[in-house]
Amino acid sequence: MTEKQVSHIIVESIYNAGVRVVFGIPGAKIDTIFDTLSDHPEIKLIVCRHEQNAAMMAAAHGRITGIPGVCIATSGPGASNLATGLVTATTEGDPVVALIGSVPRNMNTHRTHQSMKALDILGPTSKIALGIDVEDQAAEVILTAFRQAATPPKGAAVINLPQDVSKLNSKILAFPPEAYPAPRWGIANHEQYGKVLDMIQKAKSPVLFLGARSSAPIVVSAVRNLLSKFSIPTIETFQAAGAVSKELVHLFYGRVGLFRNQAGDKLLASSDLILAVGFDPVEYDAFIWNPSGARRIVHIDYQPSDYGVYYHPVAELLGSVAENINFLADNMKSLTHDISNDFLADLKKQYYGWQSLPTTQRFNSSDPVHPLTFITELQKRLSKDTTVCVDVGTVYIYMMRYFFAYEPRRLLCSDGQQTLGVGLPFAIAASLTQDPPCTQKVISMSGDGGFMFSSMELVTAVQQKCNITHFIWNDSSYNMVEFQEEMKYGRSSGVKLGGIDFKTFAQSFGARGYRVESADQLRGVMDEALSFEGVSLVDVRIDYSEAGSLAQNVIQDEWN
C-alpha cells in the first residue's frame, strides 16, 4: 500500500480544499509543513510578522473567497498569538483552518520548551479544535476541519500537529477535492411558508433586514431577485454591506449598528414585520434595536434563532437562505404596503441629508479634514468593485454608515469582535486573492491607534507587491473610546497617543508615504496616492470634533 509523509498529506489536503495562499510564521515544531510547502508549485506561502495578523489575513481570505483561509503557527506563543484572530473569525462567520505545531508526543506531559495546552486555549476561539494524535488520522482530521469551518455558521477550526507526527508516514492519503465542500442546505419546512407569505403580503410596513450571512454572493443574488420583484424597504448591518445593488438603492435606508440613531433604526422601530435574513445578534444586539421586544420578526437563516426576550421570531425559515428567499420571491403575489408614503420619504431625506455637510468645508481650508469630506472624495474616486477594508475605531463608524457599497464583500470590517488592527491584514489578503494577484487597487483605512496593531505587515504588503493604499485618520488618540468616555464622564482618560511620523515610517518599510495636514491638500494627495502602483500610506490629520454626534440623538421610547 502506498504511504506518504504526514506533512505531504496535509499540504496535499490543503491544495485539494482549494487553498492557493497560506499565511503563517515558522518555528521548529511546525517547520516540516513549511519545508513541504516550499516545494508546492501552486500554493503561495506568505510569511507574516505576527501570528494574529496571519489569522486575520486567513479570515479575510475565507470571507472573500468562501474557501477557508489557512494560517500556520508554531507551538507555545506562536499558537496562543492566533487567539484574537481566530475568535474574530469565528464570531464573524469567516471560515479559517489554523494549523499549529506542538512538542513531540513523548514530551507532551513534561515541562519542556514551548509546551502548552494549545487546544485548551484555542478551543473556545473556534468551532472545533482537533489533534492529530497518530499519523493515520491526518487526512481525516484535515478534511473534518475544512468541512466544519465552511459549514454555516462558519468559523475557525484548529488542528494541533505534534512535531514527531508530521514526519511519520501514513497509509491514509489526502481526500480528493470533491470531499471538501460543506454539505448543502435545502429549502425550509413547507408548513412555515404559507404563514410567512401571508404575513408579508398583509404587512403595512415590512422591512428586509440583511445580516452578515446575507453577504454570500448566492444569497445576494436571491435578495436582489426578491427586491426586483417586490419593493420592500431594506437595511443592512455593517457586514452585509453591498448586498443592495446600485440599481436597487431606492429601496435602501442605510446600515445600522452600535448606536440606535440612524434612519434604518427608525424604519425598524416603525415596522410591523421584520424579515431578518442571515442576521446574527453579535452584529447588533437585539435589545438595542428592539428594546421592548415587541417587533414581529421572521428569522431566515441556516440555523435556529438565538431566541430570547428581545429576539423571538413569529416564524423561522431554516435551511438554504438563498433558496428560501427565492421561494418567497417566486410565490408572493402582491404587497399591501405603500412604498411611496410620506414617512419613508422623510427617512430617505434623513439618510441622504449628510451629503450636503461636507460642502461646507472649503478645500482651501487649513483646517483638518472632516470625515464626511474624506468619504465624499474617496467615494468619487473608487469603482463599485474596489475592495475597501476598514479597521475598528471612529473611522469604522463613519465609513460603515456613510460609504456606499454596491457589491458584497467589497466593504470589509470587524463588527462582531470589533478587533483593532484588521484593516491592513484584510487588505493584504484581498490583494492576494485577486486573479491575477495584486493587480487591482485595494483600499485600507484605520485610525492612528489601530494601525499600530498590525503596522509591521506593511513590509509584508511591500514584499508581496500588493497594490494597496492605506489611509490613517490621525487625531493622536483612541478616539472611539475618547468620545464615548466624554459622553459618560465629561472627560477622557487613557486615550492620548501621537509621537509617530507615519510618512517616514512608511518609507522605511519600502512604501510610499504621504501626509495631509489640511483640507486644501486632500484632493491632490489622494489622487497621487491612489494612482501609485504599489503600497502607499497617507497620514490624514482628521477633524473628530463632531464624533460625539455619532452616538447622540438615540431614538427614544416613542419609536418603540
URLINRA-V283960 format. One record per residue. N is the residue number from 0. RES is the residue in one letter. OMEGA is omega in whole degrees, 0 to 359 (* if undefined). D_FIRST is the distance of its C-alpha to the first C-alpha in Angstrom with 1 decimal. Layout:
BEGIN
N;RES;OMEGA;D_FIRST
N;RES;OMEGA;D_FIRST
END
This chain:
BEGIN
0;M;179;0.0
1;T;175;3.8
2;E;175;6.4
3;K;177;10.1
4;Q;183;13.4
5;V;180;15.2
6;S;178;18.1
7;H;178;16.3
8;I;180;14.9
9;I;180;18.6
10;V;177;20.2
11;E;179;18.1
12;S;178;19.0
13;I;179;22.6
14;Y;181;22.6
15;N;177;21.3
16;A;178;24.0
17;G;183;26.6
18;V;179;27.6
19;R;177;29.0
20;V;180;31.2
21;V;182;30.4
22;F;180;33.2
23;G;177;33.2
24;I;186;34.4
25;P;176;32.2
26;G;188;32.3
27;A;185;30.6
28;K;182;28.6
29;I;188;27.0
30;D;175;27.2
31;T;178;23.5
32;I;178;23.5
33;F;179;26.5
34;D;179;25.1
35;T;178;22.1
36;L;182;24.5
37;S;182;26.6
38;D;182;24.2
39;H;187;23.7
40;P;188;26.2
41;E;175;27.1
42;I;180;27.4
43;K;180;30.8
44;L;179;31.1
45;I;179;34.6
46;V;184;35.7
47;C;180;38.4
48;R;177;41.2
49;H;184;40.8
50;E;178;38.0
51;Q;179;40.3
52;N;176;40.8
53;A;179;37.1
54;A;180;36.8
55;M;174;39.8
56;M;178;38.5
57;A;179;35.3
58;A;178;37.5
59;A;176;39.6
60;H;180;36.5
61;G;180;35.3
62;R;185;38.9
63;I;187;39.4
64;T;186;36.2
65;G;176;35.1
66;I;182;31.6
67;P;173;31.0
68;G;184;32.0
69;V;172;29.9
70;C;186;31.5
71;I;179;30.1
72;A;180;32.0
73;T;185;31.6
74;S;176;32.6
75;G;182;36.1
76;P;175;38.7
77;G;179;36.2
78;A;184;34.8
79;S;178;38.2
80;N;178;39.6
81;L;194;37.5
82;A;184;39.3
83;T;179;42.2
84;G;182;40.1
85;L;180;37.7
86;V;174;40.5
87;T;180;42.3
88;A;182;39.3
89;T;179;38.8
90;T;189;42.6
91;E;172;42.9
92;G;178;39.9
93;D;183;38.0
94;P;182;34.2
95;V;169;32.6
96;V;180;29.3
97;A;180;30.0
98;L;182;27.3
99;I;176;28.8
100;G;175;27.9
101;S;182;28.9
102;V;177;29.3
103;P;185;26.5
104;R;183;25.9
105;N;178;27.7
106;M;190;30.7
107;N;174;31.0
108;T;183;33.7
109;H;172;35.7
110;R;186;38.4
111;T;183;36.8
112;H;177;36.9
113;Q;173;36.2
114;S;181;35.1
115;M;177;35.9
116;K;188;34.9
117;A;181;34.0
118;L;176;32.7
119;D;180;36.0
120;I;186;37.9
121;L;179;35.9
122;G;181;35.2
123;P;179;38.7
124;T;191;38.5
125;S;174;35.5
126;K;183;34.4
127;I;178;31.4
128;A;188;30.1
129;L;173;26.7
130;G;172;24.9
131;I;187;21.3
132;D;176;21.5
133;V;189;17.9
134;E;183;15.0
135;D;176;13.1
136;Q;194;16.5
137;A;184;16.8
138;A;182;15.8
139;E;180;17.8
140;V;179;20.7
141;I;179;21.1
142;L;180;21.2
143;T;181;23.7
144;A;180;25.8
145;F;181;26.2
146;R;178;27.0
147;Q;181;29.5
148;A;186;31.1
149;A;180;31.7
150;T;180;33.0
151;P;354;36.8
152;P;184;38.3
153;K;180;36.2
154;G;184;35.8
155;A;171;33.7
156;A;184;30.4
157;V;179;29.7
158;I;177;26.3
159;N;183;26.5
160;L;176;23.9
161;P;185;24.5
162;Q;184;24.5
163;D;182;22.0
164;V;184;19.4
165;S;184;19.4
166;K;181;18.2
167;L;177;15.2
168;N;178;11.5
169;S;178;10.0
170;K;177;6.8
171;I;189;9.5
172;L;182;10.6
173;A;178;14.2
174;F;183;15.9
175;P;183;17.7
176;P;184;21.5
177;E;180;22.8
178;A;192;21.6
179;Y;181;23.9
180;P;180;27.4
181;A;178;29.3
182;P;179;30.5
183;R;176;33.7
184;W;178;37.0
185;G;182;39.4
186;I;184;43.1
187;A;176;45.2
188;N;186;46.8
189;H;179;49.5
190;E;181;52.1
191;Q;191;52.4
192;Y;181;53.1
193;G;179;56.6
194;K;183;57.8
195;V;179;56.4
196;L;180;57.8
197;D;180;61.1
198;M;181;61.3
199;I;184;60.5
200;Q;181;62.9
201;K;184;65.7
202;A;178;65.2
203;K;182;68.1
204;S;179;66.1
205;P;177;62.4
206;V;173;60.2
207;L;185;56.6
208;F;187;55.1
209;L;179;51.9
210;G;188;49.5
211;A;184;46.5
212;R;172;44.0
213;S;182;46.2
214;S;177;45.3
215;A;183;42.1
216;P;181;42.8
217;I;178;42.2
218;V;178;44.6
219;V;178;47.1
220;S;179;47.2
221;A;179;48.0
222;V;180;50.7
223;R;175;52.3
224;N;179;52.3
225;L;184;54.1
226;L;177;56.6
227;S;179;57.4
228;K;185;58.5
229;F;184;60.1
230;S;180;62.0
231;I;176;60.8
232;P;190;61.7
233;T;171;58.5
234;I;179;57.6
235;E;162;54.5
236;T;182;53.1
237;F;185;52.4
238;Q;172;48.7
239;A;184;49.4
240;A;177;51.3
241;G;180;51.3
242;A;179;50.6
243;V;183;54.1
244;S;179;54.5
245;K;180;57.6
246;E;182;58.8
247;L;187;58.8
248;V;177;60.2
249;H;178;63.5
250;L;188;61.7
251;F;182;60.4
252;Y;171;62.3
253;G;179;60.2
254;R;181;57.7
255;V;179;58.2
256;G;176;57.0
257;L;187;58.3
258;F;187;62.1
259;R;183;63.6
260;N;182;66.1
261;Q;176;64.7
262;A;179;65.8
263;G;177;62.5
264;D;178;63.4
265;K;177;66.7
266;L;177;65.0
267;L;184;62.7
268;A;182;65.7
269;S;188;67.7
270;S;173;65.0
271;D;175;65.1
272;L;179;61.4
273;I;176;58.6
274;L;183;55.3
275;A;186;52.9
276;V;178;49.8
277;G;184;46.7
278;F;176;49.0
279;D;182;47.9
280;P;180;50.7
281;V;179;49.3
282;E;186;50.7
283;Y;187;54.2
284;D;184;55.2
285;A;180;56.7
286;F;178;59.6
287;I;185;60.8
288;W;177;60.9
289;N;190;61.6
290;P;178;63.8
291;S;183;65.5
292;G;188;62.4
293;A;183;64.3
294;R;174;62.3
295;R;188;60.9
296;I;167;57.2
297;V;184;54.6
298;H;181;51.1
299;I;187;48.6
300;D;177;45.2
301;Y;186;41.6
302;Q;180;42.4
303;P;180;45.5
304;S;171;48.4
305;D;192;49.1
306;Y;179;52.0
307;G;184;55.0
308;V;187;58.8
309;Y;180;58.7
310;Y;179;55.8
311;H;185;55.9
312;P;174;55.2
313;V;176;57.2
314;A;179;54.1
315;E;174;50.4
316;L;186;48.3
317;L;181;44.7
318;G;178;41.7
319;S;181;41.2
320;V;181;44.1
321;A;181;44.3
322;E;180;44.3
323;N;176;46.9
324;I;179;49.1
325;N;177;48.9
326;F;178;49.8
327;L;181;52.9
328;A;183;53.8
329;D;187;53.6
330;N;174;55.5
331;M;181;58.3
332;K;180;61.6
333;S;179;63.9
334;L;181;64.7
335;T;190;67.9
336;H;180;68.0
337;D;183;70.0
338;I;185;68.1
339;S;183;71.3
340;N;185;73.1
341;D;181;75.0
342;F;179;72.8
343;L;178;69.7
344;A;179;71.8
345;D;178;73.0
346;L;179;69.4
347;K;178;68.5
348;K;179;71.4
349;Q;183;70.4
350;Y;182;66.8
351;Y;186;67.9
352;G;182;71.0
353;W;186;69.3
354;Q;178;68.9
355;S;185;72.6
356;L;184;72.4
357;P;182;70.9
358;T;179;73.7
359;T;178;76.1
360;Q;181;74.6
361;R;182;76.0
362;F;169;73.8
363;N;182;76.5
364;S;175;76.2
365;S;180;75.5
366;D;172;74.0
367;P;185;70.4
368;V;175;68.2
369;H;181;68.3
370;P;182;64.8
371;L;172;65.9
372;T;180;67.2
373;F;183;63.9
374;I;179;62.0
375;T;182;64.4
376;E;178;64.0
377;L;181;60.2
378;Q;181;60.0
379;K;191;62.1
380;R;183;59.8
381;L;174;56.3
382;S;180;54.8
383;K;181;53.3
384;D;178;49.8
385;T;177;50.2
386;T;179;48.1
387;V;183;50.3
388;C;189;48.8
389;V;177;51.3
390;D;179;51.2
391;V;182;52.8
392;G;178;56.5
393;T;177;59.8
394;V;182;58.3
395;Y;179;55.7
396;I;180;58.4
397;Y;185;60.5
398;M;184;57.6
399;M;176;56.0
400;R;197;59.4
401;Y;180;60.9
402;F;181;58.4
403;F;174;57.6
404;A;185;54.0
405;Y;176;53.5
406;E;183;49.7
407;P;176;47.1
408;R;173;45.3
409;R;175;47.7
410;L;190;49.7
411;L;176;47.5
412;C;170;48.5
413;S;185;47.5
414;D;184;49.5
415;G;177;47.9
416;Q;185;47.8
417;Q;185;50.1
418;T;177;48.1
419;L;175;50.0
420;G;185;48.4
421;V;190;46.2
422;G;183;48.2
423;L;176;46.9
424;P;176;43.2
425;F;182;43.3
426;A;178;44.9
427;I;178;42.4
428;A;180;39.5
429;A;179;41.7
430;S;183;42.2
431;L;180;38.6
432;T;175;37.5
433;Q;179;40.0
434;D;356;38.9
435;P;185;39.4
436;P;168;39.5
437;C;182;42.8
438;T;181;45.0
439;Q;180;47.2
440;K;173;49.5
441;V;179;48.4
442;I;168;51.1
443;S;185;50.7
444;M;177;53.5
445;S;165;54.3
446;G;180;57.2
447;D;178;57.9
448;G;181;56.6
449;G;182;53.3
450;F;184;52.6
451;M;175;52.4
452;F;182;49.6
453;S;186;47.2
454;S;181;49.4
455;M;180;47.1
456;E;175;44.7
457;L;179;47.4
458;V;175;46.0
459;T;179;42.5
460;A;180;44.2
461;V;184;46.0
462;Q;178;43.0
463;Q;178;40.9
464;K;176;43.9
465;C;177;44.4
466;N;188;47.6
467;I;166;49.0
468;T;180;52.6
469;H;177;53.0
470;F;174;56.4
471;I;170;57.6
472;W;193;60.4
473;N;171;62.1
474;D;178;64.7
475;S;177;63.8
476;S;169;62.9
477;Y;193;60.5
478;N;181;62.6
479;M;174;60.7
480;V;186;61.4
481;E;185;64.9
482;F;177;66.4
483;Q;174;65.2
484;E;180;66.6
485;E;178;69.9
486;M;183;70.1
487;K;193;69.5
488;Y;183;71.5
489;G;178;73.7
490;R;177;72.0
491;S;178;68.5
492;S;174;66.9
493;G;186;63.9
494;V;187;63.2
495;K;182;64.8
496;L;180;62.6
497;G;175;63.5
498;G;183;63.5
499;I;172;60.9
500;D;187;61.6
501;F;179;58.8
502;K;178;59.8
503;T;177;59.5
504;F;180;56.3
505;A;182;54.7
506;Q;179;55.8
507;S;178;54.4
508;F;181;50.9
509;G;177;51.4
510;A;176;52.4
511;R;183;55.7
512;G;179;58.1
513;Y;175;61.0
514;R;174;63.6
515;V;182;65.7
516;E;186;68.7
517;S;185;70.7
518;A;183;70.7
519;D;179;72.4
520;Q;193;69.3
521;L;187;66.6
522;R;182;66.6
523;G;181;66.6
524;V;179;63.9
525;M;179;61.7
526;D;182;61.9
527;E;182;61.2
528;A;181;58.2
529;L;180;56.6
530;S;181;57.1
531;F;178;55.4
532;E;183;51.9
533;G;183;49.9
534;V;176;50.2
535;S;180;53.7
536;L;182;55.3
537;V;178;58.6
538;D;185;60.6
539;V;174;63.0
540;R;190;65.9
541;I;179;65.8
542;D;180;68.6
543;Y;184;67.5
544;S;180;71.1
545;E;183;70.4
546;A;180;67.0
547;G;180;68.5
548;S;179;69.3
549;L;183;65.6
550;A;181;66.0
551;Q;178;69.6
552;N;177;71.2
553;V;184;68.5
554;I;179;69.3
555;Q;189;71.6
556;D;181;71.7
557;E;178;73.7
558;W;185;70.5
559;N;*;68.8
END
